[in-house]
Amino acid sequence: MPEQVGVIGGGRMGAGIAQAFLVAGARVEVVEAGDEAAEAARGRVSAGLEEAARRGKLTAEVAEVLDRLTLVDSPAELTEDAGLVVEAVPERADLKVAVLTAAEAVLGPDAVLATNTSSLSVTELAAALQRPARFLGLHFFNPVPASKLVEVVVAPETAEDVVAASRDWVRALGKTDVVVRDSPGFASSRLGVLLGLEAIRMLEEGVADAEAIDAAMELGYRHPMGPLRSTDLVGLDVRLAIAEYLAGTLGERFTPPQLLRDKVAAGELGRKTGRGFHDYAED
Ligand SMILES: NC(=O)c1ccc[n+]([C@@H]2O[C@H](COP(=O)([O-])OP(=O)(O)OC[C@H]3O[C@@H](n4cnc5c(N)ncnc54)[C@H](O)[C@@H]3O)[C@@H](O)[C@H]2O)c1
C-alpha cells in the first residue's frame, strides 16, 4: 500500500476512494479547488467514516483516521512522493487530461497515476501523458466503502508492474480486482448500462412499472438492486453521458431512450435529487 495517496476531486467517488485508502492506513491528499469545495469534500469523507464507525466497520477513532487527510487546491500542490494518484473529477476528457498532466508534472517517475473514469478511453487519456506506462484505470464502484469490486483497466502501454502493484493495492483495501483490457464500458458498464437502458425502454413501452421491472431482476435473477434503482443510484445524468459515449463507440444498442433524456432535462437525476425512476423524498 502506498504511504501517500492523492485523489483529485473529492465528490461522491473521490471522497469514497479517499476514505478507503485512509482506512487502509495511507495518508491521503484530496484535491478540490477553493475553500468551499474543500470543506464539502472533507465533510463527505468525515460522514463516510462516521457511518463506517456506526456500522462497527472502523476499528480506529474517526478523528485519528481524519488526521491523515489533507485538502489541497490543485494537482500541482500534490506531494511529489505520492505512490498513487487517482483522479475522480467529472466525466470530461479535457478536464481529466488537465488534472492528470498537472499531477504527472509533480510526481516522481515511479508513481502510478490512475483514472476512475466510468467510460472514457484510458488509452486516449494515456496519450496525453509523458509516462503512459505508469498510467491505468482503477474503476471503483459506488458507494466505494461498501462495494467489493475494482476494475483494473489496462491500456496497451501500461507497464506490467503497474498492473501488479495496483492489484495488490486493491486487495489491501479489502476489495476484489478484475483485470480488463481497455475497451468502451470495460466489463461492468458495458453490461450494466445496457441492462439499465433496456429497463428504461420497457418503462417507456409500458411493459411494467419501475417497481415491477426492478423486482423482476432482484427476485427473479437475484440482482441485489434492479436496473432502474441502480440507475437512480449512479445518477441519470451520469448514465446518460455514458450511454451517449457507448452509443458512439459500440453502436446503436446504447442509444439513450427519450425517457432518460426527458428526466435529465427535468432535473430528475435519481437519489441525489430525491427523484429518478423511484422517489426518495423521505431519505
Ligand atoms: N457516481 C458513480 O456511480 C461513479 C462510479 C464509478 C466511476 N465514476 C466516475 O468517477 C468520476 C467522478 O464521479 P462522481 O460521481 O464522484 O462526480 P462528482 O460530481 O460527485 O465529483 C466530482 C468532484 O470533482 C471536483 N472537481 C471538478 N473539477 C475539479 C478540478 N479541476 N480539480 C479538482 N476537483 C475538481 C468537483 O468539485 C466534485 O467534488 C467520473 O469520472 C465518473 O464517471 C462515477
The ligand as an SDF file (V2000), in Angstrom:
LIG
                    3D

 44 48  0  0  0  0  0  0  0  0999 V2000
  -21.0240    8.1410   -9.4680 N   0  0  0  0  0  0  0  0  0  0  0  0
  -20.7560    6.8830   -9.8480 C   0  0  0  0  0  0  0  0  0  0  0  0
  -21.5410    5.9600   -9.6600 O   0  0  0  0  0  0  0  0  0  0  0  0
  -19.4300    6.5510  -10.4810 C   0  0  0  0  0  0  0  0  0  0  0  0
  -18.9630    5.2280  -10.4400 C   0  0  0  0  0  0  0  0  0  0  0  0
  -17.7070    4.9290  -10.9830 C   0  0  0  0  0  0  0  0  0  0  0  0
  -16.9590    5.9310  -11.5730 C   0  0  0  0  0  0  0  0  0  0  0  0
  -17.4450    7.2030  -11.6250 N   0  0  0  0  0  0  0  0  0  0  0  0
  -16.6030    8.2360  -12.2480 C   0  0  0  0  0  0  0  0  0  0  0  0
  -15.9510    8.9540  -11.2170 O   0  0  0  0  0  0  0  0  0  0  0  0
  -15.7260   10.2990  -11.6430 C   0  0  0  0  0  0  0  0  0  0  0  0
  -16.3220   11.2460  -10.6180 C   0  0  0  0  0  0  0  0  0  0  0  0
  -17.7000   10.9910  -10.4750 O   0  0  0  0  0  0  0  0  0  0  0  0
  -18.5330   11.4600   -9.1860 P   0  0  0  0  0  0  0  0  0  0  0  0
  -19.8300   10.7760   -9.2630 O   0  0  0  0  0  0  0  0  0  0  0  0
  -17.7000   11.3460   -7.9500 O   0  0  0  0  0  0  0  0  0  0  0  0
  -18.7330   13.0260   -9.5310 O   0  0  0  0  0  0  0  0  0  0  0  0
  -18.9770   14.2340   -8.5260 P   0  0  0  0  0  0  0  0  0  0  0  0
  -19.5410   15.3310   -9.3440 O   0  0  0  0  0  0  0  0  0  0  0  0
  -19.6790   13.7760   -7.2940 O   0  0  0  0  0  0  0  0  0  0  0  0
  -17.4960   14.6520   -8.0750 O   0  0  0  0  0  0  0  0  0  0  0  0
  -16.5860   15.3200   -8.8840 C   0  0  0  0  0  0  0  0  0  0  0  0
  -15.7600   16.2430   -7.9770 C   0  0  0  0  0  0  0  0  0  0  0  0
  -14.6840   16.7880   -8.7340 O   0  0  0  0  0  0  0  0  0  0  0  0
  -14.4950   18.1210   -8.3130 C   0  0  0  0  0  0  0  0  0  0  0  0
  -13.7760   18.8260   -9.3590 N   0  0  0  0  0  0  0  0  0  0  0  0
  -14.2640   19.3450  -10.5300 C   0  0  0  0  0  0  0  0  0  0  0  0
  -13.2510   19.9150  -11.2290 N   0  0  0  0  0  0  0  0  0  0  0  0
  -12.1230   19.7500  -10.4880 C   0  0  0  0  0  0  0  0  0  0  0  0
  -10.7690   20.1230  -10.6760 C   0  0  0  0  0  0  0  0  0  0  0  0
  -10.3720   20.7650  -11.7690 N   0  0  0  0  0  0  0  0  0  0  0  0
   -9.8670   19.8200   -9.7060 N   0  0  0  0  0  0  0  0  0  0  0  0
  -10.2580   19.1670   -8.5910 C   0  0  0  0  0  0  0  0  0  0  0  0
  -11.5510   18.7880   -8.3600 N   0  0  0  0  0  0  0  0  0  0  0  0
  -12.4550   19.0730   -9.2960 C   0  0  0  0  0  0  0  0  0  0  0  0
  -15.8870   18.6450   -8.0360 C   0  0  0  0  0  0  0  0  0  0  0  0
  -15.8550   19.7610   -7.1600 O   0  0  0  0  0  0  0  0  0  0  0  0
  -16.5550   17.4240   -7.4040 C   0  0  0  0  0  0  0  0  0  0  0  0
  -16.4350   17.4080   -5.9930 O   0  0  0  0  0  0  0  0  0  0  0  0
  -16.3320   10.3920  -13.0490 C   0  0  0  0  0  0  0  0  0  0  0  0
  -15.3180   10.1460  -13.9940 O   0  0  0  0  0  0  0  0  0  0  0  0
  -17.3440    9.2820  -13.0650 C   0  0  0  0  0  0  0  0  0  0  0  0
  -17.5960    8.8070  -14.3730 O   0  0  0  0  0  0  0  0  0  0  0  0
  -18.6500    7.5400  -11.0740 C   0  0  0  0  0  0  0  0  0  0  0  0
  1  2  1  0
  2  3  2  0
  2  4  1  0
  4  5  1  0
  4 44  2  0
  5  6  2  0
  6  7  1  0
  7  8  2  0
  8  9  1  0
  8 44  1  0
  9 10  1  0
  9 42  1  0
 10 11  1  0
 11 12  1  0
 11 40  1  0
 12 13  1  0
 13 14  1  0
 14 15  2  0
 14 16  1  0
 14 17  1  0
 17 18  1  0
 18 19  2  0
 18 20  1  0
 18 21  1  0
 21 22  1  0
 22 23  1  0
 23 24  1  0
 23 38  1  0
 24 25  1  0
 25 26  1  0
 25 36  1  0
 26 27  1  0
 26 35  1  0
 27 28  2  0
 28 29  1  0
 29 30  1  0
 29 35  2  0
 30 31  1  0
 30 32  2  0
 32 33  1  0
 33 34  2  0
 34 35  1  0
 36 37  1  0
 36 38  1  0
 38 39  1  0
 40 41  1  0
 40 42  1  0
 42 43  1  0
M  CHG  2   8   1  16  -1
M  END
$$$$
